[in-house]
Amino acid sequence: MEKDNQVNINQDWEDVLNSININSLPIPYLVKLQLNLKNGNKQIIDVKSLLAHGSVQYVTNKINEMMRARSNEIANIDFTIDISAIQRNVTKATNSFTKKVNFKIKREGKKGKKKNDDS
């Protein structure tokens, strides 16, 4: 039974490189992509360095070009993510959300207090 499931999984992933959407990768948080080629060689794409010299859109297009050029040679892809950058972004978003919620609570509290004072 497990063997049947394994075959189905492999069939689903058969053409995955052609369907990868680089736009969905977290480009601002990538440090590098390592293209492991079928011949055993590796190609490193230094995403952090590319980002230092161009916009996220530019880097996305550049990575797409590189991957398309080698798509028939790629066995698999490894990537390294900057976890600290993700943590900073999550903290920033959380703080912003908390600030908005606290402001709304304070504002709603003042409205409720005014209504009670008017009675």
Secondary structure, 3 states (H helix, E strand, C coil): CHHHHHHHHHHHHCCHHHHCCHHHCCHHHEEEEEEEECCCCEEEECHHHHHHHCCHHHHHHHHHHHHHHCCCCEEEEEEEECHHHHHHHHHHHHHHHHHHHHHHHHHHHHHHHHHHHHC
